């Protein structure tokens, strides 16, 4: 599942540094060169966590991740580029 790719330390939560690292890798894979403003991986991470983090823990658990992806097709495509 995509959640496990982001939870690189296997603690059951996606932390901001994990999300930022994965977004950077996705940008590299897709050849995204514009990484300024809203496309900056750090800023994009903040926006994603803000949107998905329902319990205000500054991390995303698996349920929050799944619900967030299912509720937003654009986010789903960004976080799961193979879909």
N, C-alpha and C positions, 0 to 999 in steps of 0.2 A: 504494500500500500504506500502511497505517496507520503503519508505522514512519517513513516519510518525513515524515508530518505532525508527528511528535514531534521528529525530528532537524532542528530549524530552522536550525542552522548548517551542515548538510550535511557533517559530518565523519565520518559513518558510525557515530556513537555517540549515544545519548540521555543527556544529562547531567542531573543533578538539577534544575537551573534550567529546562531545557527541559520536563521532565516536569511540574514544578510549574506552569509557565505554561499548559500544555495542560490539566491537570486543572482549573485555575481556569476556563479557557474552557469546558470541558465542564460544570462545575457551573453556570456562568452560563447556558449554553444550555439545560440541563435544569431550571433554576430551583431548584437546591439551595440552600437557605438555611442549613441547619445545617452549619457548617464548623468545628465544634469537635471536640476529641478525635481519634478515628480518622478523622473526616471532614475534618479540616484538610488542605488540599492539601499542605502541607509534610510533615506526618506520613504522609499517604497515599503521597507520593512516596518517603519513606524506606522504608516497608514494601514497596512495589512493587520498588524497586531491590534491596532486601535479598533478596527472593524470586527475582527474575529474574537477578541478577548472579552468574553461575556462576564467573567468573574473578576476582572480588573487586576489580574495577577502579573501582568506584563509578560506573560507567556501564553502559549496556546496548547491546550490539551487535545487529545485525539477527537473528542466529540466536538469541540469548538472548530477544529480544522475541517472536519467532515461537513458540519452544518454551514460553515462559512463558504466552503467550495460549492456545496449544493445550492446555496442561496444566491450565488453570484457567478453567472457563466463566464464573465470576463476574468474574474479571479481564478476560477477553476482552470481556465486555459493557461493563465500565467503560471500557476503553481504546478500544473500537470501538462507541460507542453506537448506530450506525446498523444494527448487526446484529440 
